[in-house]
């Protein structure tokens, strides 16, 4: 004869099964990766119990990054920035709210850094062989530098609401110093909207972290040693709930007659920077902001960069090469993020 358990026992067994099942579904890290903005992206998040289909989430991430790329990529002929650059006349055009947001932040950082970040400097970058026209073998002469420099300058670019204007017909905008960081922020917004609050987002080396990994462990980020021949770890930081951006000149340069020319162009001179800073890392709440500031710090150098960081309470790490050795400089606000404490030089 078939034994029928009491109803209360069945409920208890069901409850036990649910409890045991729940115990086996420990938090785990899910990840997706892909290509965007001429580089790669990687996204990791903690999912417990598993609630998000990685493929569906990646589809949404790809959609948003595609929208950013179609707006701000100078490599796409029909992007907003490319259409603005092709105007070929004094005047303006209506732009999207997203494009306006990034440009407004770029202009704010230009003022903050006394012009060290300038999104109109692209033609000078190209003149020195680091743009779409390809490499050069000889440094341009002063007359050519002066000519191109005359068509650059943030003061020639203005925004009024959703309209972007140029007061110089040859003025061009290049958002490569800030757009990847904005892409990171956009992906973070996608995750937050899906109720994901423990994650690491990386686009082309710029990243943003929030929350913790399973077991309450912090997300740790390795900062690469500025060496063109390898990818050794220079330092490890624990950003907490922050964005991290790094800019460097140790892989993108050319030499002529024993002199090395960096791809970091000083907007004030129209020439590559002369100091020995090879890497700048910045932590802020927004990766867009960190991205722009990291480029600016490469232009400013150690003394001016650290002075700005201290005045604005910015978390900044600068690495300079001196006599074949690396020397690291931390702003006071940066030290709290170090995984292993080191002495400030």
N, C-alpha and C positions, 0 to 999 in steps of 0.2 A: 504494500500500500504506500502511495506517495505521501511523504511527510510535508505538511504545509506549515511553514514557520509563522508565528504570530506576526501580525502587522507591525507591531512596535519593534520586533526584531529585524524585520526587513528594513525599516526606516533607519535603524541603528547601523545595519550593514551598509546601506547606501551612504549614510553619513560618513562611515569609516572609509569607504572607497573614495569618496570625494576628498576626504582629509589626506589619505595616502597619495592620491593623484596630485593634490596641491603641493605636497611635500616634494614630489619629484620634479615639479616645474620650477626649478630655481631660476633666478634672473640670469639671462645670458646676453652676450653682445651679438647683435646682428650687424651686418655690414653690406654696403653696396658700393660700387665704383663705376666710373665711366669717363667720358671725355667731354670737355667743354672749354671754350675760350682759348683754343690752341694748346691746351694742357690737359691734365687729368684731375679728377676729383675722387675723394674717398669719404664716405660717411659711415660712422659707427654709432650705434645707440643701444641702450639697455632696454630689453623687452621682457616683461615678466608679469603674468604669463604671456606667452606670445600672442600679440593682438594685431600686429601689422604685417601684412604680406610684403616682403621686401621688394618684389617685382612691381607691385602697385605703387609703393612709396617711391621707388626709383623712377617710375614713370612720371610722377608728379614733380620730382626733383628735376628731371630732365626738361620737363615743360617749362618750369620757371627759369632755369639757367638758359634755356634757349631764348626765352623772351629777353633776358638781359643781354645776351650776345647779339640778338638782332637789333637791339637798340644802340649798343655802345661799342661794337667791334669795328675798328677801322679796316679790318680785312674783309668785311662784308659790304659790297657796293651799295646795297639798299638800306643799310642801317641808318638810324637817325644821325649819328655822328658823321658818317660818310656823306650823307646828303647835305649836311650843314657845311662840311669842308669843301664841297663842290660848288657852293654858291657862287664863288668867284666875283663877288661884289660886296660892297658895303650894304648891310641890311640884316634881316633876321628871318627866322622861321619858327613856327609853333612846334613845341616838343612835348613828349609825354611827361606825366607827373614823375615817373620813375627817373627819367633822364634828368629832369630838373633837380630832383633831390640829390643826385650824385654830383651834379655841377655846383649846386649851392654849397655842398660840403667841401668840394675841391677849392672853391673860392674862399671859403672860411679858413681853410688850412693855408692857403696862399698868404692871407693876411697874418695869420698866427705865426708863420715861419718867415715872415719878412721876404716873401717871394721865393723861398727855396723850393717849394712845390709850385709848379706852373704847368698846367695841362696844355698850354699852347706851345711848349718847347719842342714838340715833335719834329718840325722841319730841321732844327739844329741837330737832333739825335740822328736824323736821316743823313744830314750833311757829313756827320762824322762816321758814317758807315754802319750804324746800328739800327737802321730802319728798313723799310720794305725795299729800298733801292739796292740793298746789299752792301758788302764790305768794300772798303777803300784801302789803297796801299800807301797813300801819302796824305798827311794832314792838310786840310784846306787852308788857303791863305787868308790873311786878315781881312782883305777886302770882301771875300765871299762870306766870311763869318759875319761881318758887319751888315752885309746886304740881307742875309737870311734873318739875322737877329732883329732887323728893322720891321719884320712882319710877324714878330712874336710879342707876347706880353699879355699878362692877365688883365691889364688895364684896357685892352682893346676888346675884351669879351664882357658882355653884360647880360643879365637875366631880369626880365620883368614878367612876373607871373609865370605863364607857360610859354613865353617867347624868349628865344635866345638870339642875341644880336652880336655882330662883329663890326668894328669901326675901321678895319683894315681888310681889304678884299682878299688878300692871300693868307689871312689868319686861319689856322687849323687847330682842331682840338684832338687830343689823344688821351684817353682815359686809362691807359694801361697801368698807370701808377696807383689806381684806386678801384678799378672795375672788378678785379678778382676778389678784393676784399668785400665789395658790395655783394658779389655772388655768394660768398660764404654767409653773409648776413641773411640773404634771401633763403638759402637752404635751411638755416636755423629757424626762420619764420615758418617754413613748411613743417618742420618737426614739431615746433611748439603748437601749431594749429592742430596737429594730430595727437596732442596730449603727451608728446615725448619730451621729457625734461632732463634726461641724462644722455649726453651725446658728445661726439667729436666730429666736426665738419672741417674738411681740408680741401682747398681748391688751389692747385699750383703752388703749394707751399705755405699759403696763408690759411689760417685756421681759427676756429672758435670752439671752445669747450664749455660744457655746463654740467653740473651735477657730479656724480661719481660712477665708477664701474661697479660690477657685482662685488659684494663683500665690503662695500663702502670705500674701496680704494680710489684714490684720486687719479684723474687722467694726468699722465706725465707726457711732456713734449721734449724731444731731443732737438737741440740747436746744433746745426751742422758746423763743423770746423771749416773756416773759409779757405779751402784748398782746392784748386782747380783739378788736382790729380786724384782726389778721392772724396769719400763721403763719411769721414770719421765724425763721431759725436764730440762736440766741443763742450757742451754743458747740457744739463737736464733741468727743466723747470716744471713747477706745478702751477698752472695758470689759474686754477679755481674756476670761477665763472667769468672768463675773459676771452678776448680775441688776441691772437698773436700774429704779427706780420714781420717778415725779415726781408731786408734788401741787401744785396751785395754786389761787388764788382769783380770778384775773383774768377769768374768764368767768361765774362763778356768784355773783351778789350782787344786792342791791337797794338803792335809795337812798330816803331820806326826809329832807326838809328839809336837803338838802345833805350828809347823813351817809351814808356807804357801809357796808353791813352784809355781811360775808363769810359764805359758807356753812360756813366752818370754825368750829365751835362749841367753845369751851373748856369741857370737862366740869366744871372747878372753879367757873366762874361761871354757866354756863348761857347765856352770851351769845356772840356772834361775837367772834373775837379782835380786839384793838385795834392790834396792831403793824403794821408795814409790809412784812412778808415776803409776797411774792407768788408765790414758787415755791420748792419744796424738792425736791432730787434726792438719792437715796440709792443706793449700790451695796453689795450684800452677796452672799453665796453663794446665798441663797434669795430668790426674788422675793416670796414671801409675806411674808418678814421686811422686805424693802426697801419693800414697799407699805405695811405698817403703820407703819414708821418715818417714811416721807415724810409721812404724815398727822400723826404726832406732832410732827415738826419744824415743821410749819405752826402748830401750837398753841404750841409752846415759844418760837418767835421766835429771833432771831439769838444773843443772849447765852446763853440757856439751852440752845439747840440745839447751838451750837458747843462749849459746855462738856461736854455729854453726848457729843458725837461724839469729842472729844479723849480723854475719860476711857475710852470704850469702843473706841477706835481704829476709828471708823466713817468711811467715805468719804461726806462730805456736802457738797453745794453749796447755798447759800441765796442767793436773789436778793431784794433789798428795793428798794422804790421810795421815793426821797427827793427831794423838790422836783422831781418830774417826770423824774428820772433813775434809771436802774437801777444798783445797787451790788451787786457779787457778793462772796460770802464762801466760802472753801474751808476745810474741815478739812484738817489735815496729810495725812491718809490719802487724800484725794481727788486731790491734785495729780498723782500718778503716772498717772492715767487721761486727762489732758488731751492732746488731739492737738497743740494749739499752746499753749505755755506762756504763762501770763499772770501778772501781778503780783497777789498777794493784797491785797485792800483791807482 
